[in-house]
Amino acid sequence: MIDILEPSSCNIEQSSCCSNDTEEDWANCVAGTMRESELIELIQSTGFKDVLCTGHTHYTTAKNTKGATFKATKIASSVLRKAH
């Protein structure tokens, strides 16, 4: 299970860890939360394609977070080598 920030928790200019001093934002940072779009980009950058958030769960670490599950296909190493 992955814990992600809800889209409305921070504005687009802020990083995953909001910069205000609330305890919840501190907890979000410590828990390693990321926005859904940021996590999809990270998964893609590690050699996966067709990355999809398949759903959200009841899991949460703070008021601004929610759990999510993802599905992705690993790109074959031979294909990745050709790209470099």
N, C-alpha and C positions, 0 to 999 in steps of 0.2 A: 504494500500500500504506500502511496506517495501522498504527502500533505502539500497542497498548493494554496496559494493566496486566491481569495475570491477576487474577481475583476474589479469590484467596487472598493476594495480596501485601500488602494493607493492610486494616485493619479499616474498617468503614463510616463511622466518625467522622472518619477521616483524609481529607485531600484527595487528589487524584491523585498529588501528590508527597508521599510519606510523610515524616514529620518526623524520623525517626531519622537518624543520621549515617553511614549506610553508603554506600560509593561507588556501589553499584548504584542506590540511591534518588536520589542526585545525578544519575547518568546518566539515569535515567528522567525527571527534571524537565527537564534540558537537552534531551533528545530531544523533549519536548512530549507525552509519553504521557498518555493519559486512560483512565479506565475505559470499558468499552463503553457502559454506560448513560449516562454523561456525554456521550460523543461523539454518541450518538443524540439526546439532548436538544439539543445544540448544532446539529446538522444540522437538526432540526425548527424551532429558533428562527430559522433563516435562510431559511425559506420552503419547506421540503420536507415531504412527507408520506410515509406508508408506508415509513418508514426501517427497514431490516432489515440485520442483520449476516448476510452470506451464507456466511461461513466464516472459519476461522483458517488461518494459513499457518505455515511454518517460520521466517519472518523474526523476528528479535529483536534488541534493543539491549542487553538485560541479562537476568539470570536471571528476573526478575519480569515480563517483557513478552513479548508475542506479537503477530504481525502479524494483521491482519484486513481483510476487504473488506466494503464496504457497498453497498447498493442503495437508491435513494430516487427519489421522483417530485417534480419541481418544481411548486409550486402556482402557477397562473397569476397574474400581477401584478394583473389585474382583480379576482380573488377576494380577494387580499391587501388591496387598497385598500378594498374594501367592509368588511373586518373592522376597519378603523381609523376 
